[in-house]
Amino acid sequence: MLTQINSLLKGVAAVSFINLFFINCTPNPKPIVPLTTVVMMTNLVPDSSVYHFYDSLHSATGIWPSIKKANQLSGIKEIKIYRFEDKVVMEYSYPEGADLAKMDSLYLSADPSVKEWGKMMSNIQKSLPGVDSTKKWVTLNLIHHYSNGEYLK
């Protein structure tokens, strides 16, 4: 009986060793790429039907495949859009040190419908008060940053 328990324990130890050192090893973990995050703001035409239309186009099922392709091709890693009434805030992140002119070019060249999307958005977005009327989006300045017990700004 003792011999059988010993053999069982040796088998469990061997399987544990194989699992620990071979199966659970990750040979090439993805490197973490530092990102730059930008926060921008615009207004929408003040109309509840515009808000509904804008929200539906920016939903997971409403976004055009060409826009997803443009985001991926240009190197954008994450986009978040928040809206309250006619106020829209967008936060997006891209690899630190990326060439923004190249990203813009890649975005616009991803598909002809990307420009159509841009025109459509431009028709329902409005410049913020006090901003040049040709500019729909303005970059917001970070004025407060608290993270993990530290005030960074």
C-alpha positions, 0 to 999 in steps of 0.5 A: 500500500505504501509503495502505491501511495509513493508511486502516486505521489511521484506521478503527481509531482512529475505532472506538476513539474511538467505543468509548472515548467513547460505548459504554463510558460509564456515564451514571448510575452507581448511587450507593453508599448507606452501610449500617448493619450489625447483628450478632445472636445466638440459640440454637436448640433443641438438636436436630440435626433442628432444625438441619437444618430451620433450615438448609434454611429459610434456604437459597437454595431453602428461603427463603419467597418472602414473606420475600424480599419482606419483606426487599426491601420493608423496605429490608434490603440484605443478610443473612448467617446463620452457625450452629454447632450451636445457636448462630446469628449473623445479620448484616444491613445496611440504609441508614444513617439508615433509620427502623427502626420503618417498616422493621419495619412494612413487613417485617411487612405484606409478606405474612400468612405473614411472621408465620407464619414468625416464629412458626415461628422463635420455636418453634425459637429459644431465648433466650441464657442471662442474657437475658430469655426473651421476647427470642430475639435479642440485638444483639452489641457490636462490640469489635474492628475491623481494616480496611486496616491500621487498628484502628478499634475 
